[in-house]
Amino acid sequence: MKLDRDKLYPWLAILRAKFMGSSRAMKLEKHFGSIRAALEAPVAAIAAVPGFSEEIGHAIRQAAQGEFDREIDKEFTWAEREGVSILLYSDPGFPHPLRHIPAPPAILYVKGQLLPQDILAVGIVGSRHATDGGRRMAGKIAGELAEAGLTIISGLAWGIDAAAHKGALRAPNGRTIAVMGNGLKFIYPREHSLLAEQIVNRGALLSELFYDVAPQGRNFPPRNRIISGLSLGVLVAEAPERSGALITADYALEQGKEIFALPGDVERGISIGTNKLIQESRATLVTSAADILRELADKIIFYNNELQGKIPRVDLGPEILEAAREKKSREAVLSRELAAAPREPQIPEPSLPSPLSPKPAAPPRPAIPLEGDEQTIFAALTFEARHIDDICRELNWPAARVSSALGLLELKGLIERRSGMRFKRMDE
């Protein structure tokens, strides 16, 4: 495999500079027009960028003068020998869902193959010290989701992660992706070397870290945002009160993704985290793959139609994803408030309609522009939930067409889905 060294070198150099990371590098790229221009910029020009300083400018100048050339050459040689791709976030092959998450990675190291259908993915995470039952359920659900055509995302760790990867690989055509908290030169834990090889053959190993970064505890929490970012939803199988799996759930909430949790024994510490997610209404209680498939049905149909070319591909830009994140946050806050509210029955005062009362205003049009089927479906919805079958009958449209438009409107944060495949406009 031959890498484009001219394109990659400026990124690999500037990211190695002291105080630098993906977010800062992308900010400099935007400010100077290209990462090469940023790498070659004078110290004073870098220091003038908001959030930067002369110290950072000097560090970048050192990188530009070849301080890391030997390390970068070793990395290129290793990657080409091992068949590892190095993707920039602007490359066509970079995973589409990661482009707009908060703090996206600027580069990804990929060993294996990423496919377009990997957009249909579910993350499965949990404790490294999982129970036999937790591992069994994680593997079972992963296998059933993989048989249904979903890619399983996890972190190659002991316990739930390994069970999820193995469950996906047991499906005849199952795919799975492991997101590493270290450089791909290392397999951690080493006991999972064979599992890693199997994953490469049926998916990929991913890392945002330089190839020779050894496993360190501080690098594992940030990689969790990539697990959730690649996924339509995240299942937390088992997690104590303080757990990396709960960090993944936090990232998923921030990214506007679905969160699922397996309930556990209330007397066992390993279930405190998952039970708390359910108790606080931050996660949907599930007990099977069917529960997850039912909750994700609209998104699965939408992306399948997109992959098959039945509908045009939609770039979910920052404003749409921000609306989805705000929607998830509002739902979580409202659920917690309702759970904490007094339980005394309250009888509302009867009210009679007044002949002088003004007619209710028509629902406002969304600020986000809509086109084609989206406009038609949005117009068919009100603030009262309607079943998808009623909409299909009214419009005389097939369910797949209606579901695709509903899925996109939900992703844009304009409608919400209620139980039983019922949909309504978002409340003001």
C-alpha positions as CSV (number, residue, x, y, z in Angstrom):
1,M,0.0,0.0,0.0
2,K,1.4,3.3,-1.1
3,L,0.6,6.4,1.0
4,D,0.4,10.0,-0.2
5,R,3.3,11.3,1.8
6,D,3.0,14.9,0.4
7,K,-0.6,15.2,1.6
8,L,-0.1,13.5,4.9
9,Y,3.3,14.9,6.0
10,P,2.0,18.4,7.1
11,W,-0.6,16.8,9.3
12,L,1.7,14.2,10.9
13,A,4.2,17.0,11.6
14,I,1.9,19.6,13.1
15,L,0.0,17.0,15.2
16,R,3.3,16.0,16.8
17,A,4.1,19.6,17.9
18,K,3.8,20.3,21.6
19,F,0.3,21.5,22.8
20,M,-1.3,20.4,19.5
21,G,-4.3,18.1,18.9
22,S,-6.9,17.5,16.2
23,S,-9.1,20.4,17.2
24,R,-6.3,23.0,17.3
25,A,-4.9,21.7,14.0
26,M,-8.2,21.9,12.3
27,K,-8.7,25.4,13.7
28,L,-5.3,26.4,12.2
29,E,-6.2,24.8,8.9
30,K,-9.4,26.9,8.7
31,H,-7.6,30.1,9.7
32,F,-4.7,29.8,7.2
33,G,-6.5,28.0,4.4
34,S,-4.5,24.8,4.6
35,I,-2.5,22.8,7.1
36,R,0.7,23.3,5.1
37,A,0.2,27.0,5.2
38,A,-0.3,26.8,9.0
39,L,2.8,24.7,9.4
40,E,4.8,27.3,7.5
41,A,3.2,30.3,9.2
42,P,5.4,32.8,11.2
43,V,5.3,32.5,15.0
44,A,3.6,35.9,15.3
45,A,0.8,34.9,12.9
46,I,0.1,31.7,14.8
47,A,0.1,33.5,18.2
48,A,-2.4,36.0,16.8
49,V,-5.0,33.2,16.3
50,P,-7.5,33.1,19.2
51,G,-6.5,30.4,21.6
52,F,-2.9,30.2,20.5
53,S,0.3,31.6,21.9
54,E,3.9,32.3,20.9
55,E,4.9,29.1,22.7
56,I,2.6,27.1,20.5
57,G,3.9,29.0,17.5
58,H,7.5,28.1,18.3
59,A,6.5,24.4,18.7
60,I,5.0,24.4,15.3
61,R,8.0,26.1,13.7
62,Q,10.2,23.3,15.2
63,A,7.9,20.7,13.6
64,A,8.1,22.6,10.3
65,Q,11.9,22.5,10.5
66,G,11.9,18.7,10.5
67,E,12.0,17.9,14.3
68,F,9.8,14.8,13.7
69,D,10.9,13.8,10.2
70,R,12.6,10.6,11.4
71,E,9.5,9.5,13.4
72,I,7.3,10.3,10.4
73,D,9.5,8.3,8.0
74,K,9.4,5.3,10.3
75,E,5.6,5.6,10.5
76,F,5.2,5.7,6.7
77,T,7.5,2.7,6.4
78,W,5.6,0.8,9.0
79,A,2.1,1.7,7.7
80,E,3.0,0.7,4.1
81,R,4.5,-2.6,5.3
82,E,1.5,-3.5,7.5
83,G,-1.2,-2.3,5.0
84,V,-2.4,0.4,7.3
85,S,-4.3,3.4,5.7
86,I,-3.9,6.9,7.1
87,L,-7.1,8.9,6.5
88,L,-7.5,12.6,6.8
89,Y,-11.0,13.8,8.0
90,S,-11.4,15.4,4.5
91,D,-10.7,12.2,2.6
92,P,-13.6,10.5,0.9
93,G,-13.0,7.3,2.7
94,F,-13.1,8.9,6.2
95,P,-16.2,7.6,8.1
96,H,-19.0,10.1,7.4
97,P,-20.6,10.0,10.9
98,L,-17.3,11.2,12.5
99,R,-16.9,14.4,10.5
100,H,-19.4,16.4,12.5
101,I,-19.2,15.0,16.1
102,P,-17.8,17.4,18.7
103,A,-14.0,17.3,18.6
104,P,-13.7,15.0,15.5
105,P,-10.3,13.2,14.9
106,A,-8.2,14.9,12.3
107,I,-6.7,11.6,11.2
108,L,-7.5,7.9,11.5
109,Y,-5.2,4.9,11.1
110,V,-7.1,2.0,9.6
111,K,-6.0,-1.6,9.4
112,G,-8.6,-3.6,7.5
113,Q,-11.5,-2.2,5.4
114,L,-14.2,0.4,6.1
115,L,-17.3,-0.1,3.9
116,P,-20.2,2.2,3.2
117,Q,-22.6,-0.1,5.0
118,D,-20.7,0.5,8.2
119,I,-22.9,3.5,8.6
120,L,-25.4,1.0,9.9
121,A,-23.6,0.3,13.2
122,V,-24.3,-0.2,16.9
123,G,-21.7,0.3,19.6
124,I,-21.6,-2.3,22.4
125,V,-19.6,-1.5,25.5
126,G,-19.4,-2.5,29.1
127,S,-17.2,-3.6,32.0
128,R,-13.9,-5.4,31.5
129,H,-14.8,-7.5,34.6
130,A,-18.2,-8.6,33.1
131,T,-20.2,-11.5,34.5
132,D,-20.7,-14.6,32.5
133,G,-24.2,-13.6,31.9
134,G,-23.2,-10.1,30.8
135,R,-20.7,-11.5,28.3
136,R,-23.3,-14.1,27.0
137,M,-26.0,-11.4,26.5
138,A,-23.6,-9.0,24.8
139,G,-22.3,-11.7,22.4
140,K,-25.9,-12.9,21.7
141,I,-27.2,-9.4,20.9
142,A,-24.1,-8.6,18.8
143,G,-24.5,-11.7,16.8
144,E,-28.2,-11.0,16.1
145,L,-27.6,-7.4,15.2
146,A,-24.8,-8.5,12.8
147,E,-27.1,-11.1,11.2
148,A,-29.5,-8.2,10.6
149,G,-26.8,-6.4,8.7
150,L,-25.5,-4.0,11.4
151,T,-21.8,-3.5,12.1
152,I,-20.7,-3.9,15.7
153,I,-18.4,-1.2,17.2
154,S,-16.4,-1.8,20.4
155,G,-13.0,-1.4,21.9
156,L,-11.2,-4.8,22.0
157,A,-11.0,-4.7,25.8
158,W,-11.6,-7.7,28.1
159,G,-15.2,-8.5,29.0
160,I,-18.1,-7.0,27.2
161,D,-16.0,-5.6,24.3
162,A,-14.4,-8.9,23.4
163,A,-17.8,-10.7,23.7
164,A,-19.4,-8.2,21.3
165,H,-16.6,-8.6,18.7
166,K,-16.8,-12.4,19.0
167,G,-20.6,-12.4,18.7
168,A,-20.5,-10.3,15.5
169,L,-17.9,-12.6,14.0
170,R,-20.1,-15.7,14.7
171,A,-22.6,-14.3,12.3
172,P,-22.0,-15.6,8.7
173,N,-21.4,-12.2,7.2
174,G,-21.0,-10.2,10.4
175,R,-18.7,-7.2,10.5
176,T,-17.1,-5.5,13.5
177,I,-14.8,-2.6,14.1
178,A,-12.5,-2.2,17.1
179,V,-11.5,1.4,18.1
180,M,-8.2,1.3,19.9
181,G,-6.9,3.5,22.7
182,N,-3.3,3.1,21.5
183,G,-1.3,3.0,18.2
184,L,-2.0,0.1,15.9
185,K,1.6,-1.1,16.3
186,F,0.3,-2.6,19.6
187,I,-2.6,-4.9,20.2
188,Y,-3.9,-4.4,23.7
189,P,-4.5,-6.6,25.5
190,R,-2.0,-8.9,23.8
191,E,-4.1,-11.9,24.5
192,H,-6.6,-10.5,21.9
193,S,-4.1,-10.7,19.0
194,L,-5.9,-13.5,17.3
195,L,-9.2,-11.7,17.8
196,A,-7.7,-8.6,16.2
197,E,-6.6,-10.6,13.2
198,Q,-10.2,-11.9,12.8
199,I,-11.5,-8.3,13.1
200,V,-9.2,-7.1,10.3
201,N,-10.5,-9.8,8.0
202,R,-14.1,-8.9,8.8
203,G,-13.9,-5.2,9.5
204,A,-11.1,-2.9,10.8
205,L,-9.0,-1.8,13.6
206,L,-9.1,2.0,14.1
207,S,-7.0,4.5,16.0
208,E,-6.5,8.3,16.0
209,L,-3.1,7.9,17.7
210,F,0.3,7.7,16.1
211,Y,1.3,4.1,15.3
212,D,3.8,3.7,18.2
213,V,1.7,5.2,21.0
214,A,1.7,2.6,23.8
215,P,-1.4,1.8,25.8
216,Q,-2.0,4.4,28.4
217,G,-5.1,4.9,30.6
218,R,-5.5,8.6,29.6
219,N,-6.0,7.7,26.0
220,F,-8.9,5.3,26.5
221,P,-11.7,7.7,27.5
222,P,-11.2,10.0,24.4
223,R,-11.4,7.0,22.0
224,N,-14.9,6.3,23.4
225,R,-16.3,9.4,21.4
226,I,-15.2,7.6,18.3
227,I,-17.1,4.4,19.3
228,S,-20.3,6.3,19.8
229,G,-19.6,8.6,16.8
230,L,-19.5,5.7,14.5
231,S,-22.7,4.2,15.9
232,L,-26.4,4.9,15.4
233,G,-26.8,3.9,19.0
234,V,-24.8,2.5,21.9
235,L,-25.7,-0.5,24.1
236,V,-24.2,-0.5,27.6
237,A,-24.3,-4.1,28.7
238,E,-22.8,-4.0,32.2
239,A,-21.2,-1.1,33.9
240,P,-20.4,-0.2,37.5
241,E,-21.1,3.4,38.8
242,R,-17.7,4.6,37.5
243,S,-17.0,3.1,34.1
244,G,-15.5,3.9,30.7
245,A,-18.8,2.5,29.3
246,L,-20.7,5.4,31.0
247,I,-18.2,7.8,29.4
248,T,-19.2,6.3,26.0
249,A,-22.9,6.9,27.0
250,D,-22.1,10.5,27.8
251,Y,-20.5,11.0,24.4
252,A,-23.4,9.3,22.7
253,L,-25.8,11.7,24.5
254,E,-23.7,14.7,23.5
255,Q,-23.7,13.4,19.9
256,G,-27.5,12.9,19.8
257,K,-27.2,9.1,19.5
258,E,-29.6,6.5,21.0
259,I,-28.5,4.9,24.3
260,F,-29.6,1.4,25.3
261,A,-28.9,-0.4,28.5
262,L,-29.4,-4.0,29.7
263,P,-30.9,-4.1,33.2
264,G,-29.0,-6.0,35.8
265,D,-29.2,-7.3,39.4
266,V,-29.8,-4.4,41.7
267,E,-27.6,-6.0,44.4
268,R,-24.5,-6.2,42.2
269,G,-22.2,-3.3,41.8
270,I,-21.5,-4.1,38.2
271,S,-25.1,-3.2,37.3
272,I,-25.3,0.1,39.1
273,G,-24.2,2.1,36.1
274,T,-26.6,0.5,33.6
275,N,-29.5,0.6,36.0
276,K,-28.9,4.2,36.8
277,L,-28.9,5.1,33.0
278,I,-32.4,3.5,32.8
279,Q,-33.6,5.1,36.1
280,E,-32.6,8.5,34.9
281,S,-34.2,7.9,31.5
282,R,-30.9,8.5,29.7
283,A,-31.1,5.0,28.2
284,T,-33.8,2.8,26.8
285,L,-34.2,-0.5,28.6
286,V,-33.6,-3.4,26.2
287,T,-33.4,-7.1,26.7
288,S,-32.8,-8.3,23.1
289,A,-31.5,-7.3,19.7
290,A,-35.1,-7.0,18.5
291,D,-35.7,-4.1,21.0
292,I,-32.7,-2.3,19.5
293,L,-33.7,-2.9,15.9
294,R,-37.2,-1.7,16.7
295,E,-35.9,1.6,18.2
296,L,-33.5,2.2,15.3
297,A,-35.9,1.0,12.6
298,D,-36.4,4.5,11.0
299,K,-32.7,5.2,10.8
300,I,-31.9,1.8,9.4
301,I,-34.6,2.1,6.7
302,F,-33.4,5.6,5.9
303,Y,-29.7,4.7,5.5
304,N,-30.5,1.5,3.6
305,N,-32.5,3.6,1.1
306,E,-29.6,6.0,0.9
307,L,-27.0,3.2,0.4
308,Q,-29.3,1.7,-2.4
309,G,-29.5,5.0,-4.1
310,K,-33.3,5.3,-3.6
311,I,-32.9,8.7,-2.0
312,P,-30.0,11.2,-2.3
313,R,-27.3,11.2,0.3
314,V,-27.7,13.9,2.9
315,D,-24.8,15.6,4.6
316,L,-25.8,16.0,8.2
317,G,-24.0,19.2,8.9
318,P,-23.2,20.7,12.3
319,E,-26.5,22.5,12.6
320,I,-28.6,19.4,12.1
321,L,-26.5,17.3,14.5
322,E,-26.6,20.1,17.1
323,A,-30.4,20.0,16.9
324,A,-30.3,16.2,17.4
325,R,-28.0,16.6,20.4
326,E,-30.3,19.3,21.9
327,K,-33.3,17.1,21.4
328,K,-31.7,14.2,23.3
329,S,-30.6,16.5,26.1
330,R,-34.1,18.0,26.4
331,E,-35.7,14.5,26.6
332,A,-33.2,13.4,29.3
333,V,-33.8,16.5,31.4
334,L,-37.6,16.3,31.0
335,S,-37.6,12.6,32.0
336,R,-35.5,13.3,35.1
337,E,-37.9,16.2,36.1
338,L,-40.9,14.0,35.6
339,A,-39.4,11.2,37.7
340,A,-38.6,13.6,40.5
341,A,-42.0,15.4,40.4
342,P,-44.6,14.8,43.3
343,R,-46.9,11.9,42.7
344,E,-50.0,13.4,44.2
345,P,-52.9,13.4,41.7
346,Q,-53.8,16.9,40.5
347,I,-57.3,17.6,39.1
348,P,-57.2,20.4,36.6
349,E,-59.7,23.2,36.6
350,P,-62.4,22.7,34.0
351,S,-62.2,25.3,31.2
352,L,-64.8,26.3,28.7
353,P,-64.0,27.6,25.2
354,S,-64.6,31.3,24.9
355,P,-66.2,32.6,21.7
356,L,-63.7,35.5,21.9
357,S,-60.7,33.2,22.1
358,P,-58.4,33.6,19.0
359,K,-58.0,30.6,16.7
360,P,-54.8,28.7,17.4
361,A,-52.0,29.7,15.1
362,A,-50.9,27.3,12.5
363,P,-47.8,25.3,13.4
364,P,-44.7,27.4,12.3
365,R,-42.6,26.3,9.4
366,P,-39.2,24.9,10.4
367,A,-36.1,27.2,10.2
368,I,-34.2,24.4,8.5
369,P,-35.2,24.3,4.8
370,L,-37.1,21.2,3.7
371,E,-37.4,19.7,0.2
372,G,-39.6,17.2,-1.6
373,D,-40.9,14.4,0.6
374,E,-39.7,16.1,3.8
375,Q,-42.1,19.0,3.2
376,T,-45.0,16.7,2.4
377,I,-44.4,14.6,5.5
378,F,-43.9,17.6,7.8
379,A,-47.1,19.2,6.5
380,A,-49.0,15.9,7.3
381,L,-47.8,16.0,11.0
382,T,-49.2,18.1,13.9
383,F,-48.3,18.4,17.5
384,E,-50.5,15.3,18.1
385,A,-48.7,11.9,17.5
386,R,-49.8,10.1,14.3
387,H,-49.1,6.5,13.4
388,I,-47.0,5.9,10.4
389,D,-49.7,3.7,8.8
390,D,-52.2,6.6,8.9
391,I,-49.7,8.8,7.1
392,C,-49.1,6.1,4.5
393,R,-52.8,5.8,3.9
394,E,-53.4,9.5,3.7
395,L,-50.6,10.1,1.1
396,N,-50.9,6.7,-0.6
397,W,-47.2,6.2,-0.2
398,P,-45.2,3.0,0.6
399,A,-44.0,2.7,4.1
400,A,-40.3,2.8,3.1
401,R,-40.8,6.2,1.5
402,V,-42.6,7.7,4.4
403,S,-40.1,6.2,6.9
404,S,-37.2,7.6,5.1
405,A,-38.6,11.1,5.2
406,L,-39.6,10.7,8.9
407,G,-36.1,9.5,9.7
408,L,-34.5,12.5,8.2
409,L,-36.9,14.9,9.9
410,E,-36.1,13.2,13.2
411,L,-32.4,13.6,12.6
412,K,-32.9,17.2,11.9
413,G,-34.6,17.6,15.3
414,L,-38.0,18.7,13.7
415,I,-40.1,15.8,14.8
416,E,-40.0,13.2,17.6
417,R,-40.9,9.5,17.6
418,R,-43.3,8.1,20.2
419,S,-43.9,4.5,21.1
420,G,-45.7,2.3,18.5
421,M,-44.3,4.0,15.4
422,R,-46.2,7.3,16.1
423,F,-44.7,10.7,15.2
424,K,-45.4,14.3,16.0
425,R,-43.8,17.7,15.5
426,M,-41.4,18.9,18.1
427,D,-43.1,21.0,20.8
428,E,-42.1,24.7,20.7
